[in-house]
Amino acid sequence: MKTLEVSLGDRSYPIYIGSGLISKSELFRPFITGQSVYIVSNTTVAPLYSKRLVETISGDAKSVHEIILPDGESYKDWATIQKIFDALLANGADRKTVIIALGGGVIGDMAGFAAASFMRGIRFIQVPTTLLAQVDSSVGGKTGINHPLGKNMIGAFHQPIAVIADLDTLKTLPPRELSAGLAEVIKHGAIADATFFDWIESHTKELLNCDLNTMSHAVVRSCEIKSAVVAADEKESGIRAILNYGHTFGHAIESGLGYGEWLHGEAVACGMVMAADLSARLGHISASDVNRIKQLVDALALPSCAPKLGNQRFFELMQIDKKSEGGTIRYITLEKIGQAKIEKADQILVHQTLNAYQAS
C-alpha cells in the first residue's frame, strides 16, 4: 500500500492506494467516531462492493445505512441528490455522521456535495471505484452536480477526510470506463510531468489490460501531481486551473450532446487534443507535439474527433465555464508537454481548432 497526503494544514488528509483496501477496517476506523455511517453508492457498484464495505465498518459504527442511487451522469442532479438528504434526515443523521462515497466520479461529487451541505458540513470519505475517480475526482474536494446549462456549476469545495483507493475495483471496470479514466492520467503527464507522459506512451498495452502494477504507478503518480497542485491552490484561484486541461472543450461536448452520451473522460480526451491544437496555433507547441497527444489518445481507445455541435454552439457552451471572466473564455494551453498555463485566445484561432476537429 502507498500512502500520500494532501497537505492543507489542519484539513490535510491521507490517500491510501493499494489492493484489498475495502476490506481493511484499520484504514476506516480512525475516521468513524460518530454513531452512524451512510454509504452512498449506485446500482452498478453497490452489488459488487457495498456488502464487503458494510462488513468492514460494522464493528466501528453503531448503525450503517446504504443509499443506492441510479447510475449515470444524467442522474447527477438535484432530484437525485435529494434522495441522499431524504435518507439522512429520515434516519436521524447528525453532525458526527460520516458519509462514505463508494463509486466513481458522479457518486463522489454528489456524496461530497451532500456532505458539504447537510447541517452546513459533515465529514466524508472517498472510496473511488473507477480509474477516473482514483486518479482525479476523489482528490481535491471539488463536489457538485450538473445543471442543464453547465456541467458542475452547482457545488462546493469540501475536502474528504480520507481517500481509500482499492486498485482491485479496477478489475471490474468495462473497457470503455477504463479508457475514460486513462484520459485523466494523460492529462497529468501533459500538464505537469513530461517524463510521466513518456511513461504512459510506453505502457499503453499494460494500461489497457489493467495490469495492476502498471495501474498502481499511474494512480500514485497522478495523485502526487494533483495533490501538489491542490495544496498550492485549494480553491482554484490560480494554478489549480491547469487541472482543467481539456475540460473547456470537453465540458462543452458533454453538455452539448446531453450528459451521459459521452463519458466524462472521453470528452476530456477529445478536449485535450483540441486544446493541444489551439496551443500550437498560439505558437507554444509544435505540430508533432499535437500529433503525439492525439496518437496517445487514439492508442488508449479514446475519441480525438468532436461531435459536430457547430462553432456557435461550442462557444455558447464554453462561455458557461468556471474559468470564464466577464464572458471571456480562458483556455488551458500547453507551453510544452509537461507544462501548462491559462490564457485567452483569439476567437479566429479557436474557430480554426473547432473547424479542424469537429466531425464532418
N, C-alpha and C positions, 0 to 999 in steps of 0.2 A: 504494500500500500504506500502511496505517495501522499504526503500532506503539504499543502500550500497554505498561504494566509493572504487574505485581502486586508491590507493594513489601513484601517480607518479609525485609529485611536481607540476609544472605548467601545466602538462599534465594529471592531475587527472580528473576523470570523474565519474558521478553517474551511478548506476544501479538501475532502478525502477522495482519493481516486484509486480504485483497485477492484479486484474481483470478489464476489460474495459479500459485499458490504451491507446489503439489505438485511442479511441475517446476523449482523454483528451488533448485539444490544449495547455493547460498551461504547459504541460510537454515538448512539442516540441518548443514552442515559443522562449524560451531563446537561442536556438541554430540556429534559422533561421534568419540570419542577412543580407543575400545577396538577390539578385534579383530572384534566381531560385533554385528549388529543383528537384532532379531526384530520383524517386522511382524505385529501381531495384528489380524486383520480378520474379516469374516464372509462367508458365501456370497453375500450380496447386494452388498456393497460391493467385495469383492476383485476380481471380474471387471471392475469399472469403473475402479479406480484403483490396484490393487496393482502391476501391471506398470510403470506410469509411475513410481510411487514407488521401486520397486527400481532402475530405470534412473537415477533422480535421485541415490540414495545409494550406488550400487555402486562409484563411484570413491573413496569415502571409508571404506568398511568392507570388510575383507578377506573377510568372509562375511555374507551376508544370508539370513535364514531367514523363511519365511512360516508363520504359524499361522492356519489358517482355521477359524473356529468356526461352528456353526449360528446362524441369525439369529432374534432374537426375545427378548422379555423373559422368556419361560418358560424360557430356557436360562441365565439369569443365576443360576447355582447352583454348588455345589461340584463336581458332576460335570463341568461344562464348564470351570471354571477349572483343574481338574486337568489338562486337555489342554495348557494353557499350561505348567504346571510339568513335565509329561512331556517336552515338546519342549525346554525349557530344559536339563533335566538330560541328556537323551539326546544333545544336541549340544554339551555342554561349555560352556555359558554361565558367565560369571564375573562378578565384581563390577564390571567395567568395561563389561559388556554394556549396551546401550541397547535398551529396548522402545519401539516406535512403535505407538500406538493409532490405527488407521485405521478410523474408523467413527463411529457415533452414540454415544449415552449409555451404552448397555449395554456396548459394546466398550470405551469409555473407562473405565468403572467397573471392569470385570473386568481389563483390562490394567494399570490403575493399581494395583489390589489385588494382582495378581501381582507387580508391580514392588516394591510395599511389603513383600511377604512373602518373596520369593526372596532367599536369603542375607541376610535381615534388611534388605533395601532396596537396590534398584538404580535407576538413572535411567530416566525415560521421557518421551517426547514425545507430546503430544496433537495429532492431526491430525483434527479433527472434521469429519464429512461431512454431518451433519444440522443443521438450523437450531437445534433444541433443544440439541444439543451445542455449537454455536458460541456461542450466547448465554448458556449456563448451565453445563451439566455439565462441560465441559472445563476450566473455570476454577475454582480454589479448592481443589483437592487432595482432594476427597471421593471415595473409592474404595470398592468393596464389591460384595457380592452379596445376593440376597434369601434369605429363609428362609420356609418355608410359613406361619409365624405373623406375619411382619412384613417390610415392604419395606426394603431397605438396612440391615438391623440388624446385619450382619456386615461389617466393613470397617476401614479405617484412613484417617487423614489422611496423604496423601503427595503433595506438590506435584510437578507436572511440571517439567521444566527449560525447556520452551518449549511454547507453543500456536501452531500454524500453521493458521489457518482460511482455507481456499480457498473463496471465495464461488462459484466455478464449480460446485462439487459440489452446490449447492442446485438447479441446473437439472435434475438427475436425480431429485429427490425427488417421490414421488407427492403429489397434493394433500392427502391426509389427513395425511401426515407433515409437510408444510409447515405446515398449520394447527396441528398439535400443537406445533411449535416456536414458533409465534406466541403460544401461551399464556404462555410464559416471558417473551416480550417485553412482553406486557400486564402481567405481574407486576412487572417492574422499574419501569414507569411508575407502577403503583398504589402501590407501597411507598416510592418514593424521588423521583419526578420528575413532578409534575403536568403540566408543560409537555410532557414526552415522552409522557405519556398522551394529551394533546390531539392531539399529532402523529400518534400511532397511529390515533386516531379519524378523522383527516382523510386517512389514506393506506391505508385498508383494501383498496381496489381494487388499488393498486400492490403491496401486500404479498402479496395472494392471487395476483397474476400473477407474483410473484417478479422484479419489476423490480430489477436488481442495484444501481442507485444508491440506491433506497429501502432495499433489504435491507442495504446497506453501513452506512447510518446506524443501522438497527435493531440490527445486530450490534455496531457500535462503541459506541453509547450503552449498550446492555445490558452489555457487557463493562466499560465505565467504571464503571457503577454497582456491578456485582458485585465488581470489583477493589478498589474503595474500601472496601466492606463487609468483604471478606476481609482486607484489610490491617489493618483496625481490630480484627478479631476472628477470627483464623485458625481456632481450634478450637471455635467456636460456643459460647462461654461467656456470650455476651451478645447484642450487636446482630446478629450474623450470623444469628440465628434468624429474623429478619424475611424472609430469603430463602425461608423455608418457607411464605410466604403461600399459602393454598390447598392446601397439601400434607397437612395433618392430615386433612381430609375426603377429599382426592384419594387419598392412600395407602390409606385405608380402602376406597375404591371399587375400586382395583386389586387389593388383597388379597381383598376380598370376592367379586369376580367371578372371580378367578383371573388370575394375571399374564399379560398379553398380550391379554386380551379387549378392554380399552380401552387405548389408548396412554397413556403417562405424561402427556403434555401435555393430552390430552383430560380425564383425571381431574383434573388440576390446574386446568384451566379451570373445570370444574364446581365444584371445591372453592373457587375464588376467589369465585364468585358466592355460594356458601353462607356463606363467611367474611364477605363484604360484608353479607349479610343479618343475620348474627349481630352484626356491628359496629353496624348500625342498631338492632337490638333492645337493644344495650347503651347506646344513646344517643349514639354517636360521629358517625355519618354519617346523611345523610337518605335517605329512600326514593328520591329522584331520583338520588342517587349510586349506590345499589344498581342502579337501572334502567340507568344509564349503563354500568356494568360488565357487566351482563347483555347489554345491546344490543351492546356491543363483542365480547363472547364469541360471541354469535349471528352477528354480521356477519362474523366470521372463521371461520365454519363449524365452530364448536366446541360441544360439548354444555353446556347450562346446567341440565339436569334430571338428577338422580342416579338410578341404578337402585334398585329397591325392595329394599334389603337388610334393612330393618326397623331400628327405632331401637336395640333392644338389641344387634343385631349391629354396627351402626355404632359404638356406644360401646365394645364389646369390642375392635374393631379400632383405634379411635383411642387407646385406652389403651396399645397397643403402639406407642409413638411416642417418638422420642428426646427430645422436649421435655417429656414427662410427668415428673412428680415425685411419688414416693410413690403412684403410681396416679391422681394428679390430672392431668387433661388440661389443657394450656395451649395457647391458640389464638393465632394471629397475626391481629390485627384491624387495621382502618383507623381512625385518628383523623380522617383526611380523605384524599381521593385525593392521593397523593404522600407520605403519612406513615403508617407502621405501628408497631405495638407488640405485645408479647407479654403475654398476661394470662389469668387464669382466668375462667370464665363459669358462671353459674348453669345447672344442668342443665335447668331448665324452659325457659330461653331456647334452649338447644341443641336440645331436643326440638321447640320451635316451628319452628326452622330446618329440622330434619330432616323434619318433617311437611309443610312448605311446598315442599320441593324434591325429594322422592322421587317417582318415577313412580307413578301410581295403578294 
